[in-house]
Amino acid sequence: MEWLALARGTLDRASDRRTDDAFLDAAWNDPRSRVLVVRDGQVNAVLGADPALVLLPTGEAPPGDRYFLGVDADAAGGGDGTAYFAVAAPLPSVEGAEPVGLRRVGALLPDRDSGLMTHAVSLEHWHATHGHCPRCGGETEIRQAGHVRHCPNDGSDHFPRLDPAVIMLVTDQDDRLLLARGPQWPADRRSVLAGFVEPGESLEQAVAREVREEVGLTVRDVRYLGSQPWPLPQSLMVGFSAVADGSEPLVPDPVEIRDAAWFTRDELTEAMASGRIVAPGPLSIAAQLIMRWYGGPLPKMPPF
């Protein structure tokens, strides 16, 4: 897949600098450096024709936990060397800006800003929910510029948590697409199947298991297509295609699936054009998987 909204970051994360206090201090005091303030998954952004994050000079940043996000430099050493940080703090009032979450602007921001926000939101959520050591219960401290929490009581280090999930573009021998609806979803919502990877299984095994569990189908030709972070709150979505025998009966799991059905392109076009099914927004990898099969933008596709 050529375009995934939350997998477009352009910064060099410079992970080797996270333990370099001299570099981090110099970067923080560099007038070129910029700060993204994040609070409860939201940041300030200026919306309109060209949405953009509000990035503050370090001297204007509010006090709060500080995370180093990277520098503006490509693998060949290009870029202008600007360093970027996030600070977890109440959002300041900025004229012309408003607080927004990833669902609202993740697909609208330019590549650099989308990557900055995704990184910052991911770290802020992890720090907010992992303040204590899972081994001894002691309070942990931020280390490595926001990418490690250290327990001074037992000496253990803890790293940001990610929950891998597979998401599947399932088609049949006639190239029909399988879409399903979760029990809590609105009547017009449909999407591809997805589920979390379990301990001890590969991603491909998770694809086969989830399809079997959710709709009773056996799949073959499981192939990787792409991935993107999904910090809502802490997943990594890994996209696959798979082929099922369309003659097998669909047996939706009533706990996870309200209904499921096969669609040709003409059938999906009619359903979305009439409003019976609402197209997912481009932020999600689900939308990109469906568009890959469909051949282009979906009818009445929302902007985000």
N, C-alpha and C positions, 0 to 999 in steps of 0.2 A: 504494500500500500504506500502511495507516494505522500500522503498528507494525513497526519494525525495531530489534532489540535494541541495536545499537551505533551507532544514529543518533539518540539521544535526549538528547544533551547540552543543558543549559539555561544554561550560563554564557555571559557575554559574553567572548569571547577577548581583547578589548581589545588587538588587534594594534598599535594606534598607540602603546601604552605600552611596547612591548618595547625601545625604544631610549631610554626615559626613565629614566635611572639614579636620579634623585631619587625618582621615583614607586616604582620597584622597591625601593629601599632602605627607603622609608617603609612600603611594604606588607609587606616582610619583617619589619620591627620592630613592626608593628601586632599587638597581642595577639589580635585577632580572626582573623588570617590562619591558614590551615591548610595542612599539608603531607602529600602522599601519597608514601610511600617505595616505590620500585619497584626490583626486582632480577631480571634475567633474565626479564622478562615477568610476574613475580608481585608481588602486593601483599598486605598483611595485611587480612583482612576478618573480621568477626564474622558467622557464619552462624546459621541458625535460621529462625524464622518471618518475620523482616524483615531479610534480609542487608544489611550496610552496610560501607563501607570504614572502615578505621582511619585517621583524619586527626589528625595531631599538631600542637600549637602549634609555631611555627617554632623556639622555644627548645629544644624537645625533639627536633628533627630531627637525624639523624646527618650528618656531613660528607659531601659528594659533589656531583657536578654538579647544578646547580639549573636547573629549567625553570619559567617562569611559565605557568600554565594559563588564567588569566582571573579575572574577578570576578563576584560574584553580583549581576547587574544585567540587566534586560531592555531591549529596544529603547526603551521609554518612560522608562527611567531608574529603574525600580523595583528591588527587591532590597535587601539590607542592605549591599552594598558589600564583603562579605568577599572577600579575595583568596585564591587557591589556587595552590600551587606543587607541583611534584614534585621529589624528590631521588633521584638514582640512587645507591643505597648498599645494603649488606647490610640485610635486614629486621630491625628490632629485635624482641625478644621482647615480646609484648603479651598479657597474661592474657586468656583467652577468645577470642583471635583465632587464625587460622591462615593460612599462605601459600596463595594461590589464584591461578589464571590466569583469563584472559578466558573460556576455554571452560567453566570451572566456574561462574562467577558473572555473566558478562556479561548474560545474559538475566534474572537474578534481582534485580540491583541496581535501586534507584530511578533515575529519569532522570538526576539530577545526577551520581550516583556512577558510573553507566555511562559517561557522557561523560568524566568525569575520568579513569577508568581507561583508556579507549580512547586518549585523548590522550596520557597519560603513557607507556603501553606503546609506542605508536607512536614517540614521541620517543626513548625509551631504546634501542630497537632500532636506530634510525637512527644515533644517536651512537656506539653500540657497534661499528657496522660501517663507519663512514665517518670514521675518524680521520685519514685522509690525503687530500691533494688529488689528484683524478683527473687533473689537468693536469701537475703537476710532482712529485708524490709526497711533498711536504713535509707535516709535521704541521699539522693545522688546529686552530683555536681556536673555542670556543663563543662565539657572539655573539647579540644580539637575544633575550636571555632563553631561550636554548635552541632557537631556531627557525632559526638560521643557523650554518654553520661557515665560518670565514674562514681563508684561507691567507695568513699574513704573508709568505710567500716570493714569491708572484706577485700578491698582492692580490685574488685571486678569492674570490667568495662562493658557497657551496653550500647548497642548500635541501633539506628532507626529501624523500626519494624515495617516490613512490607508483607502484605497478604497476597500471594499470587493467585490470580483467577483466570480461567480459560473462558473464551467467548467464541462461539462457533457459527460459521456460515455453513449451514447444512443444506445441501441440495440433493435431488434425486437423479435417477438416470435420465429423466426428461428435462433436467435443468430447472425444476421448480424449486422455489425457496421455502424453507420451513420457518414460520413465525409463530410465536406463542405469546400468551398473556399471563402475567402473574396474578395471584388471587387478590392482591390489594390494588391492582392497577385500574385506572379508568377504563370504561368499556371500549374506547377508541385507541387504546395503547397496545401495540404489538412490537415485539423485538425478536432478535435471535436468542438462542439459548446461551446460558453462561453459568458458571459455578466455580467455587473455590477448589484449589488443589488440596488433596488430602496428604497427610504424612505417608512417605514411602512409595508414592506413585510419580510417574513422569507426567509431563504436560500432556503428551499424547494419550496416555492412559486416562487422565482426568477428562479429556474430551469424550472419549468413548464411554466412560462411566456416567458422566453427567447426561449425555444424550439418552443413554439407556434408562437411567433413573427417571428422567423428566418426561420422556415421551415414549419409551419402550422400543426405540429403534436401535439397530446395530449399524455402526458406521465403518467405513473403510477409507483409504486414501487420505488420512489425516495429515494436513500440511500447514506449516507455519506461514503466517502472512504478515505479521507485524505486532508491535506492542506499544503501549503508552502508559505512563503513570496515571493513576486515578486517585488522588489524595482526598477522597470523599468517603471515608477519611484516610485510608492507608493501603489501597490496593495497587497492584500492577496488573493491568489487563493484557492478556496475551491472546492474540487473535489467530484463529485457525480456520481452514476450510475442511469439510468432510463430506463424504457422499453416503447416502443411505438408500436402501431399496424402497422406493415409493409405494410398492405394493404391500409392504408391511402395514398393519393397522397402527394408527397413532393411539397410544394409551397414556394420556396425560396423568401425571402424579397429582392427585387432588390437593395435596399439601403445597405443592410448588407451582402448579400450572392450572389456570382456570380453563383455557382452551388452546388448541394448537391446530394449524392447518397449513396445507401447501398452497403456494401462489405462483402462477405464471406471471410474467412481466405485465401482460395486459390486465390480469386480475388485480395486481397490486396497484397499477396505474389508476384503474377505476376506483378502487377502494380509497386510495389517498385523495384523488381528485374530488370524490364525493364527500369526503370528510368522515367516512366510516372508520378509517384508520388514519391516525396522525403520524406524520413522518417524524422520526427522532431528529434532534438537532445535531449539527456537525461536530459539536464538542465530543460526542461519544464515539468510541471505536465501533459500536454497533452500527451507527449511521454509515461509517466509512465501509464496513463490510457489506452492508446492503447495497450501497452505491456501487461498489466494485462489481457485484453481480448484476445490478440493474443497468449499469453502463453510463451513469451520469447522475446529476442532482435529482432528488426525489420530488414528486409533485407537492407543491405547497410546503416546501421544506422551511422550517423556522430558521431565523438567522443565528440562533445559538441553542 
